[in-house]
Amino acid sequence: MTDDKRHLDTTEHAAKTPDTEQPWSELGLKEDEYDRIREILGRRPTGAELAMYSVMWSEHCSYKSSKVHLKQFGEKAPESDAMLVGIGENAGVVDVGQGYAVTFKVESHNHPSYIEPYQGAATGIGGIVRDILAMGARPVAVMDPLRFGAADHPDTRRVLPGVVAGIGGYGNCLGLPNIGGEVVFDPCYQGNPLVNALCVGVMKHEDIHLAKASGVGNKVILYGARTGGDGIGGVSVLASETFDAEGPAKRPAVQVGDPFQEKLLIECTLEIFREKLVAGIQDLGGAGLSCATSELASAGSGGMRVELDTVPLRDNTLSPEEILMSESQERMCAVVEPDKVDRFLEICEKWDVIATVIGEVTDGDRLEIYWHGEQIVDVPPRSVAHDGPVYQRPYARPEWQDALQADDAAKLPRPATPEELREQVLRLVASPNQASKEWITDQYDRYVLGNTVLAMPEDGGVIRIDDNTNLGVAVATDGNGRYAKLDPYTGAQLALAESYRNVAATGAKPLAVTDCLNFGSPEDPAAMWQFAEATRGLADACRQLGTPVTGGNVSLYNQTGDLAIHPTPVVGVLGVIDDVTRRTPMAFAEEGQLLYLLGDTREELGGSAWSQVIHDHLGGLPPEVDLERERLLAEILISASRDGMIDAAHDLSDGGLIQAVTESCLRGGKGARLVVPDGIDPFVFLFSESQGRAVVSVPRSEEVRFNDMCGARGLPATRIGVVDGDTIELQGQFSLPLAELREAHEATLPALFA
């Protein structure tokens, strides 16, 4: 220990050596940020303090470029009786009735997944599951919105299989069903894939837990895996800068996951909750112990003292700075009253989970950390956790935006004959974005635990949460980066509208929102404008639809060199369904049922799948968004589901009507005879991406009642065909056997990645 102490940078030593040079720039801090730390402390920081500030003031942890825009989610939040816990905690919580609360959240693990696809994606799942667990809930399902580069690019073949294997490997080992998500390919994600992960958890109202350290004398217990060097800096550093054009680097910063350890941690934590042994709890994710200790202390009513040398290590050569920065996985931090510590430790021992008392809550207002009796950290915890830098980044509408919007997809050549129309339908349904994703989703266990009611490729995942009453929740995620590139404000609203519509299509009532906002560098005024517009659009739309944002994540610096991704706001919507036995699937399964198109079809092709697949074109304006129409459509879909008026429903989005009909026919194994309504061009009928639309199958016995309901509420409902045979036939144009469609639809991804 003599050698350790001689080189230890204590607070006393820091006060005496103000001119010591420190690697603040290498740790990602700006000069003015370093100066501000010195001002806060009244001296230079110790090495340990500098490590804490550097990770906690990173873009990923502090939201320093996005805070000024994110506040709209609070300022514009609609009144909601369902909201129990909102933005600021590990995850939002909503009331779903019968004494149940559901917590859900989506986060990003983008950069780590590019560097090390398997572990980056796996630990993304592990981290979001612990966020849900920390709220007091049992995790019940996960989802994975994914974006990759061009499907035929060699590096996509490196990244995608690893990401999928990591998500499946970790989630399957935890025994959590993967019930939905998306997979999108676009060259803009070539050097910067997006790996977003969502988790849903269930608890009773009285079981909600918050991240705070209150009660002088209460003990701080670190439990779970030992701390190693595999995640030093981790996502907090990786997600706070752009990649260079040379490709992957910084491999040691990616965390390594152990799902079996996490499964033990989950069951151990839930038993601790049942016995009401914790006064506050926080998972260790981004920024590791730096985050857990500072956030618990900042949100509490006192200070905290931590003995860092008591932390169990996998690598005994780690320095105090490395221990504080490590993002090793499967760890939690709990605040426990002294008379409950023994029982807490007993439960941890029962589950073979390492647990160590590393500190206690004090009556001061400082976070103090010691290393073998020497003080190495003495900071106001709020200055680390919550009062970091706030930037008013300059932003400006890019010069190229007008030209992009003027490059209208309406000018693109269209099929001139029925044969060309048929050929383009086949090309569309076989394209990587519209093709079946079963090669991916079959690697996930979608039905483990036995409560999955609907899962991919359905519009939304549905989980039963009460076996006696069949109460359930539905969740969907969506986000179209092509729409957002054309118009970020409208694009964000369209992402919300589609998720909202997907939830309603299952028969569930949309309640609340979580979001993962994926954008380029905030230091680029064009990317910052995209972020500001998308955030404004989403906040405005959430207010109008009455669905508050409960929490989420911002992921910036998603670019390689000067090439940024499309602005990609991913929006998750959670809804409640009183009886999951009344849920609506997407499959057309009953011959003779009538097909109705709900909503208005206009010539809207900007950013469409047709323009991408047939012409490799992006330009024009995205489809119009009409939130009141979305609300009305949702009400009709929910009422029709509840009252037995429809047997199937599928929303219309990417690929338009023909994509939706193809998916529903293939899902149910039944064909469809379609008739083009009067006054609509067959091409527009098939490929338009007008929003606020769905296709439903109606039993003949319910046709009058269904039409009466739509008419009374003012929703256009057009009969377009009938479920019939084993072919999709567009009257007067073409017919396509389901066998031919299935081969085209299902062969694409296996050919690319199997």
N, C-alpha and C positions, 0 to 999 in steps of 0.2 A: 504493500500500500504506500510505502514511502515514495516510490517513483511516481505513482498515480497522483499523489497529493502535490508533488513538486511541479507537475505540469498541469494541474487542475486550475481552470480559469474560474475562480470564485467571484462572488459579487464584491468581496473586499478587495480582491486583486484588480478587478475591473475598475473600481473607483480610484485605485492608486496608479493605474496605467492608462490614462485617457487617450494616449496617442498610439496605442497598439493598432497596427493595421489589421483589418478584418475582411474576410472574403464575402462581403455582403452582395457584391455583384454576381459572383459565381453561384450564390444561393437564390438568385432571381429577384433581389430587391433593387429598387431604383435608389439613386443617391438621396433624393429628398425623403424617401421612405426610411432610409437608414438614419438620416438626420432627425426625423420625427421620433424614431425609437429612442435615440439619445436624449431627445427633449422630454419624452415621457418618463424615462428612468432617471434623468438628471445625471447621467454618466453614460459611458459606452456600455453596450450589452455584453454579458459574458458569452462565451461560445454557445452554451446551452440556450440562453435567451435568444441569441441571434437565430439559432436553428428553429426555435418555436415560432418566432415572428415570421421567419421566411416561409414556412409552410402554411401558417395560418393566414398570412397576408397574401398568399398566392391567389391568382384569379379563381382557381377551382374552389378554394375554401372561403374566400372573403367576399366574392361577388363584387369586387371593387369597381368594375366597369359597368355592371348591370344593375346595381342597387337603385340608382336614380330612376330607372325605368320599371323595375319590378314592383316598386311601391304602388303602381297603379292597380295591381291585383288586390291590394287592400283598400285603396281609395275608391275603386269602382266595384268592390265586391257586392253582389246582390244579397239581400236579406235571405237567410236560409235557416230554417228550423232544424235542419239535419246536421249542421256543422257543430262538431263537439271540440275538435282541436284543429287549428288552422296553421298558417304558414309560420315557421320558426322552430318547430319541433322536428324530431327525426322523420315524422310522416304525419299527414293529415288524418283525421278521424271523423267519420260521419255516422249518424244514427240511422239504422235501417229498420228499426221497429222491433217489437217483442223483446226489448231489453238488450238487443245486440248492437254492437258498434263494429264498423269495418274500417280498417286503415289500409291505405294504398299509396304507392309512390313509384315514380319512375326516375331513374338516374342513368348517367352515362359512364362507360368505361372504354372510351373510344381509342385514345392513344395507346394505352397498355395493350389493347387487343390487336393493334397493328404490329406492335413490336413482338409480342409473344401471344399469338392468337388463342391458344388453349387456355393458358393461365389467366390472360387478360380477361377473357369472357367468363371463365369459371369464377374468378374472384369478384367480377361484377355481380353475378348472381348471389354469391355469398354475402357481399356487402349490403345489397338491397334487402335481403332476407333478414339480416341483423337489424337494419333500420326498423323494419316492421316488428320484429321481436322486441326491440327496445321500447315500443309503445305499450307493451303488455299483451300483445296479441299472438295467437298461434298462426304462423304462416300457413296458408291453405292453397296457394297457387302462384305461379310466376308466368310472365309473358316476356317476349323479346323482340322489340322493334329493331331491325337490322338494316344497314345500308352498306353496299359494297361497290367496288369499281365495276368496270365492264365485265360482263359474265365470262367472256372468252379471253380475258387478259391473264397472263401467267401468274401475276401476283394475286389475283382474286382466287386462283386455285390454291395458292399458299395460305391465304388468310381465311377464306370461308370455311373449309372443312375443319380447321382448327377451332374457329369460333363456335361452330355448331357442336363439335365434339365437347368443347369446354362447357357450354351451356347445358347440353344433355348430360354429360358426365356428372357435373356438380348437382344439378337439379334432380336427376334421377336418383343419385345416392342419398339426397335429402328426403326422398319420397314425396316430392312436391310435383303436382301435375303442371305441365306447361300448356296453357289453354289458348294461347293466341299470340299475336304480334304481326310483323310484316317482314318481308324480305324484298328489298328494292336494289336494282343494279343501275348504276349510272357512272360514266367516266369521271364525273366530278369528285366521286368518293375514292378514286383510285389510290391516292397516297394517304387517305384519311377515312377509313371506314368508320361507320357509326355503330356502336354496340351499346344500345340502351336496354336496360333491364327493369322490369316492373314486378312488384310483389304485392299480394293481397293478404291481409290477415284479419282474423275474427276474434272478438272478445266480448265480454259483457261490459256495460257502461262502467261498472264499479272497478273494473280491472285496468283502466287506463293508467299508464305510468308516464312521467315526464322526466326530462333530463335536467335535474337540478340537484345541487348539493346543499341541503339545509340541515340545521340541527348541530349546534356546536358539540364536538366530541364524537359525532358519528364517524364511523370508520369508512375509509375508501378501500374497496377490494377490487383488485384486478384478477379476472378469472378467464380461463380458456387456454389457448395455446401459448407456448413460450414465445418470447420475442426474439426475432432473428434479423439478419441483415438483408433479407430477400425483398424488402419493400421500402428501403430507405428513400424518403422523398416521394416515391411512388406516384400515385395519381395526382397528388397535390402539385408536384413539379411537372410531371409529364403533360398534364392538361392545361398548363399555364404558359405554354410557348408553342410556336409553330415548329413542325418538322422542317429540317432542311431538305433540299432536293435529293440528297444522296441516299435517303431512305432510313430504315430502322437503325436505331442506336439506343444507348442507355438501357441495355437489357437487364442489368442488375436491379433497376428500379421497379420492375414488374413483380408483384406479389405472387406467392405460391400458395394455392389453396389446398385444404384438406377437408373434403365434405363430411367425412366420417367424424372428425373432430367437431365440425359445426353441428351435426345431428345431435351429438351428445350435449353440446352447448345449448341447443334449443330446448331439449327435454329437461335439462338441468335448470335452465332459466324459468321455464313454465312451472316447474315444481316450486321454485323459489317464490314466484309470483303467487301461486296458490296458497302458500303459507304466509304471505304478506310480510316478507322479510326485507324489502328494500324501500328506502325513502326517495331514491333517485337512481336513474340508470342511463347509461350511454354506451352505444357500441363504439368500437375502435375501427374506424374506416380511414378516410382521407385524413392525413396528418397524425394518425395514431394517438399516442399518449398526449402529444401536444394539444390535440383537439379535445380529447375526452376530459382531461383535467381542467383546461381553461374554460371549456363550455359549461361543465358541471359547476365550477366555482362561480363563473360569471352569472349563471342563471339562479344561483342560490342566494342565501341571505348572509353568508359569511365568507371567510377565506378558506384556504386549504393548504395543508403541509403534506408533502410527499417525500418518502425516502426512496429515491430512484434505484439505489443499489439493491433493494429487495425485489426488484422485478425479475421474475424467472426468465432466463435467457437460453436460447439455443446455441448462441455463440458468445462465449465469455470474453472475446476480444473487443466487443462493441464498446464504443465510447459513450459517455452520457448523451452527447449530441445525437449520436446514431440511434440510441434507444428512444429518445424523444421523437425522432423523425420517422422511425420504422413504421411501416404500414402492414406488418405481418398480420395475417388474417385470423379469424376465429377467436377474437378477444372481446371482452366486455368489461365495463367498469361500473361498479355498483356502490351506492352510499347506503350504509347499514348501521342501525342503532347498535350500540355496544352489546346489549343483552341478547341480540339476535345473531351475533357474529358466529358463535359456535354452531348454531343450527345451520346457518348459511354454509359454513365450511363442511359440515357433515353431508349436506346434500351434494355439494360439489364432489366430495370424495366418493359418494355412492355412484355418481355418474362418471367417475374417473376423469374429472375436470380439475386441472390445477387451479388453486385459488390462493391468493396471497394478500394480506393486509399491507397496503403500500403507503397509507397515510390516514389523515383524519381532517374533518372540518374544523376550522378554527374560528375564533370570535373576531378576527381581524378582517381586512378587506384586501388581502394580498394572496397571491399564489406563490408559495415558497417551495422550492424543490432542493433536496439535499442529496449529496453523494458522499457516502461514508462520513457523515457528520458535517461536511462542508457545504455551505449554501452556494448553489450554482444558479438558482433562479429566484428572483424576488420582483414580481411584476404585478400590476393591477390586472386581474384576469380578464376584465372586460376589454382592456386595450388589446389583448391578444385575440379574443374570441369574437368580439362584436363591434369594436370601434376602430376597425382597420381603415385603410385609405378608402375614400370615395371619389371616383373620378367622373367628371363631366366630359366624357370623351367627345371630341368634335365628330360630327357626322353630317353627311351630305348625300343627297340623291345622286347616284353615279351618272356621269355624262352619257353612258351607253344605255341607260334605262329607256329613254324615249325611242331610240332606234330598235331596241328589243321589242318593245310593245307595238311598234309600227309594223314589225315583220309578221303580219297576220297569217295564221295558218289557213285562213279561208282561201288564200290564193294557190294553195298546193294542189297539184293534179289529183283528181278523184277517179275512182273506178268508172270506166265508161260502159261496161257491159255487166250482165249478171255473173258471167264467168270471172271477171276481175273482182267483183264484189265478194264472191265465194272464196277466191284465192286470198284476198286480204283478210277475211275473217279467219282463215286457217293460220295465216302468218301472225295475226294478233294473238290468238289463243295459245300459240306455240312460243311466243316471244318470252325471254327470261322473266320479265316482270309479270306477265299475265299467265304464265305456265303454272302447272301444279307445283306446289312446294312440298309435296309429300316426301320427296327424298330427304328433305330437312326435317319436317315435323315427325316423320316416322322414327327418327332417332331420339325423340323425346317421349317420355311416358306421359300421356295426356289424361290418363284415367286412374292413376294410383290414388289411394285414399277412398275411392268409390263415390265421390260426391260431384264428379264432373258431369254436367248435364249437356253442355255444348262445348266444343273445342274446335280449333282450326280444322278445316277451312271455313267454319261458320262465321257469320258477321261479327259475333262477339262470343267470348268465353262466358259460360254460365256455371256457377258453382252453387250447390245446395249448402246452406249453412245451418239448417235445423231439420233434423230427420222427422220430427213429429208434425211440423206444420208445412214443410217443404218451402220455407222462406229461402230465397236465394239472391245472389247478386250477379250482375253481368258487367263485364269490362271489355272495352275495345280501345285500341290505340291506332292512330292514323297520322299521317303527315305527308304532304306531297311537295317535295322540294322544287319541282318544276313549276307548280303554281306559284310558290313563294318567290321564286326567282323573277317571275313575270310581275308580281305585285305582292310584296311581303305582307302588307296589311290584310289584303283579301286572302292571301294564301294561308295565313294563320287562322283566319275565321273559317276557311274551308276545311282545315284540319279538324277544328272543333266540330264543325257541322257534320263531317263524315263519321267521327267517333260517336257523336250524339245519335246520329241516324242508325248506326250499327247496333248500338245498345237498344234503341227502340225497336229495331227489326226483330230482336229476340223476344220482345214482349215486356222488357223491363223499362222502368221509368228512370231517365237520367237524373242524377243527383249532384254530382261533384266532379271536379277536374283535377288531374295532375299533369304536369308538362315537363318535357325535356327539350330545352331550346338550344339547338346545335347550330353554331354559326362560325364564321371565319374570325380573323384577328380583330379585336376591338381597337387596335391601333390603326386600322384601315377605315377611313371615314365612310366608305361605301358599305363595308360589312357592318359597321356600327349603325348606319342608317337602316339597313335591313333588319337588324335586331330591334331598333327602336320602333320601327313600323310594325313589325310582327307582334311585339309585346303590346303595343297600343291596340292593334286589331284584336288580339286574343282577349285582352281585358274588356274591351267594348262588347265583344260577342258573349263573353261569360255573363256580363251584367244583363244583357238582353235576354239570354236564354235562362237566366236564374240558376246557373251552375257555377258556384264559387271555386276558385283555385285553392286547393288545400295544401299544396306544396309541390316541390319538383326539383329541377336541377337546371343550371345553365352550363353549357359546354361551349367555350370559346376557343379561339386559336385552332380551329379545325381547318387547317390549310397546310399545304406543302410548298415552301417557297412563297411565290406570289399567287399560287393557284388555290383559291378558297372553294370549299364545298358550296353547293346551293344552300341558301338559308333553309334550314330544316327544323321547323317547330313540330315536335312530336307531341300529340295531345292524347292523353288517356282520359276516358270518361267512365265513371262507375254509376251503375243504376241498380235499382232494387226491383225484384219481382216477388209478389206475395206467394205464388205457387209455381214452382219450377215445372210441375207436370203440365202447365199451360204454356210453356215456352214455345216459340215458333222457330223451327229449323229452316234451312234454306232449300232443302231438297224438294223437287217436284216428284212426288211419289205415287200419286193417284191418277190413273187414266181418267180422262173426261173432265177433270177440274178446269175451271176457266182461269185464264191468265189476264190480269189487269195491270196496267201501267199507271202508277199514281204520280201526279205532278205534271209539269209542263216541259215539253221537249223543244229546245231552241237550237239554232246552229251555233254551237259552242265547242270549238276545237282547239283553242289556245292551250298549250301545255298538255294536250291529250295524248293518250297512249297511241292512238292511230297516227298522229303526226310524228311521234318518236319512232314507232316501229316501221312505218312505211316510208317515211321521208327523213328520218334522223334530224328532225326540226324542232326547235324550241323558239317560240316567238308569239307575239300577239298578247291578248289579255286572257287571264284565267276565266273560268265560268263565273257568272254572277252569283253572289250569295244572298239569300233571302231568309233571314233567321226566323221571321214569323212563319214562313212556309215550312221551315224545318220543324218548328214547334208543332204546327198543325199536323204535318205528316206523322210525327212521333205520336201524337195523341191518337190518331187514327190507327196506327200500327198496334199500339198498346191496347186500345179498346177492342179491335178486331181479334187480337190474340186472346184476350181475356174472355171474350164472348163467343169464341169458337167460330168466327166468321171466315178465318183464313187458315190454311194448313201449312203454308210456306210463305216466306218473305225473304227478299234479298235486296239490299240497297244497290243503287246504281252509282258507280264512281268511275275508277280507272277502267277504260275500255268500253264504257257505255253499256247499252242494253244488251248487245250480243254477248259481251263477256259475262254479264250477270246470268243471262238465260243459259249459256253454255255451262257455267258452273253449277247451276241448280239442276239442270238436266243430268249432267254427269254424276252429281251427288246422289240423285234419286234413281238413276238408271232408266229414266223415262224421257221420251222425246217431246217435241212441241211443234205445233203448227201455228205460225205467226202470220198476221195480216197487218200490212202497213196502214196506219190510219189515214184517212183522207187529208190531203193538204200537206203531208210530210214527205220529203224526199227519202227514199229507202236508205240511202247512205247516211243521212243525218239521223234517221230513226235508229240505225244500228250503232253508230260510232259517237254521237254527241255525248258530251259529258256534263250536260245540264244537271244542276244539283237539286236537292229537295225531291228526289224521285226514288221509287222502289217498285219492284215487280212482285206481285203476290199471286198465289193460287187460291181460288175461291171455290168451295164445293157448290155445285149447282143449286142445292137446297138453300144456300145462304146468299145467292146473288142479289135478290131483291133487297134483303135487309142490308147487305153491304153497300149497295148503290145508294140506298136511302140515307145511310149514315154519312157517306162521303158527300152526297148532295146537300144534306142539311148543314154540314160544316164548311162547305165551299171548297172542297179539295177535288181537283180534276181527277177523274178515274175513267180510264179508257180501256175497253176490252180489246185485247190485241191477239188473242189466240186461245189455244186449248192444249192441255197436256195429252200427248197422244203418240203412240208408236215408239220407234227407236231411231228417229231421225229428227233433226231440227230443219224445218222447212219454212222458208220465207216465200209466201205465196207470190207466184209470178216472177220469182227471181232465181232461187236455187234451193237445193236440199243438201244437207250434210249428215251422213249416218253418224250416230253416236260413236261407233267403233273408230271411225276415221278421226273424229274430234278428240276422242280419248287418247289415241296414239299420239296425235300432235301435241296435246295438252300435257301429257305425262312423261314424254320421252326427253324433254329438253334438259332438265337439271341432271338426271342420271348420265346423259351423254357428256355433259360438261364436267361433272365432279365425281361420278362414281368410280 
